């Protein structure tokens, strides 16, 4: 389950239960979130590139960040794309993922987990995954060219969360390890930014996760 805090940031109960972790999914109302100076950021390019964070600041081009560095938050920005946060309670490692349809097709979440296993000796069965507000199948209708990337035909609606969960399942992460917000960014204009809804007028929302952080 997800809970909305007094700061208008959504948090997954599964991640909130880890005392060494700070995380949240910002909204269009959480203008001061995340409110910390030690952030690692990425120039998002709708890729499957996963970057290892060794210090705060810009990390280059990619769409996922992983780290076990205490005191540094991993931040990504979304406006319909899926924000995915992952924690490894055993090894105290974390990941933040920006997953649009291109990232989902290229299985960026699964590749991020592979990198966590390689870098931090993480085990898929230990991971806690939270998928925050993003565009739902209610609003994400695509044409034949995009549908073909999902092995579908014609004009159809795509469920990015369901596809991501299936991909993670094939890589050792069970559905019981995954929390989803159940909130569509496109059809909740009072809370969320949406590029599909507002185009160039859309802002961005920050999702962040970090090890051993203070405000």
Secondary structure, 3 states (H helix, E strand, C coil): CEEECCCCCEEEHHHHCCCCEEEEECCCCCCCCCCCCCEEEEEECCCCCEEECCCCEEEEEECEEEECCECCEEEEEECCCEEEEEEECCCCEEEEEEECHHHHHCCHHHHHHHHHHHHHCCCHHHEEEEECCECCCCCCEECHHHHHHCCCCCCEECCHHHHHHHHHHHCCCCHHHEEECCCECCCCCCCCCCHHHHHHHCCCEEEEEEECCCC
